[in-house]
Amino acid sequence: MLTYSEVGGTRGGDMPGGYRHVRRDVVVGRGEAAFAAVRDGMRQWRIHRLAGMRVRSLGGPVAGERFVATLGFLRIPCQVVWVRDEPGAYGYGFGTLPGHPARGEEAFEATLSGEGQVRFAVRAFSRHAAWYARLGGPITTFMQERMTDRYVAGARKLARHEH
């Protein structure tokens, strides 16, 4: 059971109020080959692995699938709540399950523009759930920003075909 009620809130432009929001949208490469590399890496959880996480999953992101990511000693249980898979666009969003240090949702999306730009976007809304996340306050927020930086760096690496 997801730990928040605004399921799918990362799918559109506006995210729900009452949460901390993260929005990052950057150009990571150019061309269809770069887009395919980022998309395929996302399908294999490589964005997360390149950011330093371990992901235990039965496969790639599929709506309804539950998975557990770990970062150091943190156990991060999640569930995929939406997937977008169409020509020139691939992405997914997942929400928090009981035991996650936060409540909310995070989404990753790669798009290929008509001009050939490969964009990678991260959107999230969250608030602290675990006592240690609340206690960490600004440090927890700083760590979330650094993880977003690492996701973007991973997308850039994939777009350059550096596996």
C-alpha positions in Angstrom: 0.0 0.0 0.0 1.4 3.3 -1.1 2.1 5.8 1.8 0.6 8.9 0.1 -2.7 9.7 -1.7 -1.6 11.8 -4.7 -0.7 8.8 -6.9 0.5 9.8 -10.3 1.2 13.4 -9.1 4.6 13.4 -11.0 3.0 12.6 -14.3 1.9 16.1 -15.3 3.2 19.6 -14.8 1.8 20.5 -11.4 2.7 18.5 -8.4 0.6 18.3 -5.2 1.0 21.0 -2.5 2.3 20.3 1.0 5.4 18.5 -0.2 9.0 19.5 -1.1 9.3 19.5 -4.9 12.3 18.6 -7.1 12.3 19.6 -10.8 15.2 19.0 -13.0 15.1 19.0 -16.8 18.4 19.1 -18.7 19.8 18.2 -22.2 22.0 15.1 -21.8 22.7 14.4 -25.4 21.8 14.5 -29.1 20.3 12.1 -31.6 18.3 8.9 -31.7 21.2 6.7 -30.6 21.7 8.8 -27.5 18.0 8.7 -26.7 17.9 4.9 -27.2 20.9 4.5 -24.9 19.2 6.6 -22.1 15.8 4.8 -22.6 17.4 1.4 -22.6 19.4 2.2 -19.5 16.3 3.4 -17.7 14.5 0.2 -18.6 17.3 -1.7 -16.8 17.4 0.6 -13.7 20.9 1.8 -14.8 20.0 5.4 -13.9 19.7 4.3 -10.3 22.7 1.9 -10.4 24.9 4.7 -11.9 23.8 6.9 -9.1 25.1 4.3 -6.6 22.0 2.4 -5.7 21.3 -1.3 -5.8 17.9 -2.2 -7.2 16.2 -5.6 -6.5 13.5 -6.0 -9.2 12.1 -8.8 -11.2 12.7 -6.8 -14.4 12.4 -3.3 -15.7 9.9 -0.7 -14.5 6.4 -2.0 -15.1 3.3 -0.3 -13.6 2.3 -2.0 -10.4 5.7 -3.6 -9.8 7.2 -3.4 -6.4 11.0 -3.2 -6.0 13.5 -2.4 -3.3 16.4 0.0 -3.8 19.3 0.2 -1.3 21.7 3.0 -0.8 24.3 2.2 1.8 22.4 1.0 4.8 19.0 2.5 3.6 16.3 0.2 2.4 14.0 2.0 0.0 10.8 0.1 -0.9 8.8 1.5 -3.8 6.1 0.7 -6.4 6.0 1.8 -10.0 2.8 3.8 -10.4 3.0 4.9 -14.1 5.1 4.2 -17.2 5.2 6.2 -20.5 6.7 4.3 -23.4 6.1 5.8 -26.9 8.3 6.9 -29.8 10.5 9.7 -28.6 9.5 9.5 -24.9 10.1 7.0 -22.1 9.6 7.4 -18.4 8.2 6.1 -15.2 7.2 7.3 -11.8 7.3 5.3 -8.5 5.8 5.9 -5.1 6.8 5.1 -1.6 5.8 2.0 0.3 5.9 1.4 4.1 9.5 1.4 5.3 10.6 4.1 2.9 12.3 7.1 4.7 10.0 9.5 2.8 6.4 9.8 1.5 5.8 10.8 -2.0 6.7 10.0 -5.6 9.7 10.4 -8.0 9.7 10.3 -11.8 12.3 10.0 -14.5 11.6 10.8 -18.1 13.8 10.9 -21.3 12.5 12.6 -24.4 13.8 13.2 -27.9 12.9 16.6 -29.4 12.3 17.2 -33.1 15.6 19.1 -33.1 17.4 16.0 -31.8 17.9 17.1 -28.2 17.7 14.3 -25.6 16.3 15.7 -22.5 16.2 14.0 -19.1 13.8 15.1 -16.4 13.5 14.2 -12.7 10.4 15.3 -10.9 9.6 14.4 -7.3 7.4 15.4 -4.4 8.2 14.2 -0.9 8.1 14.8 2.8 10.0 13.0 5.6 8.4 9.9 6.9 11.1 8.2 9.1 12.3 9.7 12.3 15.9 9.8 11.0 14.8 11.7 7.8 13.0 14.3 9.9 15.9 14.5 12.3 18.3 15.0 9.4 16.2 17.9 8.0 18.5 20.0 5.8 21.0 17.2 5.4 18.2 14.9 4.0 17.2 17.7 1.6 20.9 18.1 0.6 21.2 14.4 0.0 18.1 14.4 -2.2 19.6 17.2 -4.4 22.9 15.2 -4.7 21.0 12.1 -5.7 19.2 14.1 -8.4 22.7 15.3 -9.6 23.8 11.7 -9.7 20.8 10.6 -11.8 21.5 13.4 -14.3 25.1 12.4 -14.5 24.1 8.8 -15.1 21.8 9.9 -17.9 24.6 11.9 -19.5 26.9 8.9 -19.2 24.4 6.7 -20.9 23.8 9.3 -23.7 27.5 9.2 -24.4 27.4 5.4 -24.5 29.8 5.1 -21.6 28.6 1.9 -20.0 
